[in-house]
Amino acid sequence: MSRTLLQVRGSVRRNIRVSARQVSDDDLNDFINQAIDSAEGGLWYELADESISLVTDTYEYDLSTATLIKFDYIREIWLESSTAGRFDVLIPNEQWEPQYVSDFPELRFFAQWFTPVNGRKVRLIGWVIQSRISDDDDVIYIDPVYVVMYASALAHGVLLLDSDSSQPARINARNAAFQLADSRRRRNVQRPSFPAKRIQR
C-alpha cells in the first residue's frame, strides 16, 4: 500500500506528538529519506512499465530514456498483441538481457531468437529499489509502517539530544519504534523472485 510523502510525514508527526516548531517538515523529510535508505536491498517493490515501442531490426533499447522506472531487476517481458494495450505474449528469458553500455542501462534482444514487431510495445515487469523523495506528492512504495517507525525513532533521538533531561518515556518510544521498524523489515523483506535478471552496473 503506497503513501505520499505528505501522508507519511503526517503519520510520523502524529506518532512522535510534536509540533512543526519542535521538528520541522524538512527534518522529518530527512528522517523519512534515511528510513528509505536503510531499507535498500531488503524492501524492493514490483512495478511494470510499457514505455518501450519496438522498431523493426532494432535489438537494443536504452532503458535510461525509454522508461521512468529505474529497474534493478527485470523479471518478465511481455509483447503487445495486435490489440493495442493487450500484452499476452511472454518473451522467454533466453531471448533478452538487460545490461549496462557506457554507463547507461540497456535492454538487448537476441536477433537469433527474437524479431521486433514495428510499433508494438513491450511490458517490462521488474523490481525497483525505492528512491529518495522530496515533493509532498512523491510516492513511497515500500512498507509505510516501516518508514514511519524508523523515521519516528530518528525524530525521538533528535528530541532527546535537545532535551535537558533523559525523558524515559521518549527513550522507550524511540527504542520501541526502532524495534517495530526492524520487525517489519524482517517480516516484509521482499527480494526479487527468480529468474529475474539483474541490470548489471
N, C-alpha and C positions, 0 to 999 in steps of 0.2 A: 504494500500500500504506500504509494508515494505521497510526499508532502512538500509544500513550498518552503523556502527559507523563512518567509514571514510566519507561516504556521509553526514551524519547528522552533523559531526564536520565541514565539509566544508561549509555547509549551515549556521551554527552558525557564523563561521568566516566571511563569506560574509555579514551576517546580521549586525554584530557589527562593521565591517570595521576596523579591526586592524590586525597587523602582529603577527607572532608567537613570536616575541621579546616582544610584549606587553602582550599577553596572550598565554601561552604555550599550546601545544596539551594536556598535562596531566591535566592542569587546565580545558580545555574545556571538556575533558572526565569526569572529576569530576562533572562539571555543568550538563552534559547530564545524568549522573547517578543520580544526585539529582532530575532532572526532572522526570526520571523513577520512583524513589522512591515516588515522590509527587503524581504520578498517581495511585499508588497502591490502589486497592479497587474500582476504578472507571473506569479503562480502561483495562479490561480483553480482551483477544483475543481468538478466537476459533481455535483449531488445532485437527488433527486426528493422531492416532498412530496405527501401525499394527505390533508391535514387539512381541506380546504375542502369542505363539503357545500352543494350548490346549494339555493336556495329559490325557489319559484315567484314570478315577477315581480320578482325581486331581481337587479340587474345589477352591483352594486358590492360588493366583499368586502374587508374590512380584512385586509391581509397582516401587520400587526404583531401581531395576536392570533390569527389563524387558523393561523399556521404558526410552528414553532420555528426554521425556516430563514430567515435574512435574505438573500434573494436580491439580487444586484446586477444580474443579467440573468436574464430568463426566455426560454428557447429554444422550448419547446413546452408546450402544454396538451392533455391527453388527457381525454376524457369517459368515465366509467364506463358500461359497458353494463348491460343488465338483469341480468346476472350480477354479483353483488357482488364487488368486488376485481379485476374484469377491465376494463382500460382499453384499448379498441380503436377509439375514435373520436377522430381528431385534429381539434381545433378549429382552423380556419385562422387564421393570424396576423391577418388583416383583421378578425376578429370580437372581438378583445380588445386591451387596452392596460394595461400597468402604469403607475401614476402616483403622485405624492405629493399628498395633500389634507390641508391643515392640519398639515403635518409628519409625516403618517403614510402608510406605503405602502398602496396600494390596487390591487386588480385590478378592471378595469372591462370588462364585456362590452357590446357594442353591440346594443341592442334590435332594430334593423332587420335584423340577421343571425343573432342567437343567441337561443334560447328555453331558459331554465334548466329542467331537469327536476328537480322537487322530490325531495330526498333523495339524488340522485346525487352522487357525489364527482367531483372533478377531480384529475388528477395534474399538478403543475407540475414541469417539468424545467428546471433553470437552473444558473447559475454563481454561485459564492459565493466571497468572499474569506475566508481563514482568520482567525478572530478570536483574540484573545489568550486564553491559558488560565491556569488557576490550580490546579485539582484534579488529583491524580495520575492519575485515570482519564479526564480530559478528552482528547479525541482530536485529534491533529494529522493533517489530511488531505493537506496538501501534502507534497512530496518530503522524506522524513525524512532522507536523506543531506545535502541542502542545509541543513536546520535543524541537524543535528548538527555539520556542518563550520563553519557560521557561528558557532554558539554556542561551539564549541571554540576558534575563533580569538579570540573576545572573552575567553574564560577565560584563554587563553595571554597575552593582552595585560595582563590584571589581574595575573597571576602575575609578569610581567616588571616591572611597576611596584613590586611588593612585594619585588623581589629586589635584592640588593646588587651583583650582577654582571650583565653583559649577557646571559649564558646563550645563546650562539649556537644551541644545539640547540632551545631554546624559541622563539627568534626564527624559526628556519627552520620549526618546526612551525606557528607562528601564520601565517606567510606561505603555507605550503602549504595550510593549512585554508581561508584566505580564497580562494586560487586555485581550489581544488576546489569550494568553495561557489559562486563566481562561474561556474565552468564548468557546474555542474549547473543553475544558474538559467537560463543562456543556452540550454542544451541542452533543458531541460524546460519552457521557458516555455509556459504554457497560457493562451491568450486565448479569450474566448467566441467560439464559432463562430456565424456569422450565417446566417439572420436572427434572431438573438437580440434581444430588446428590453430596453434598459436601464431600470431603475427610476429615473427622474429625481428627484434630491433637490433 
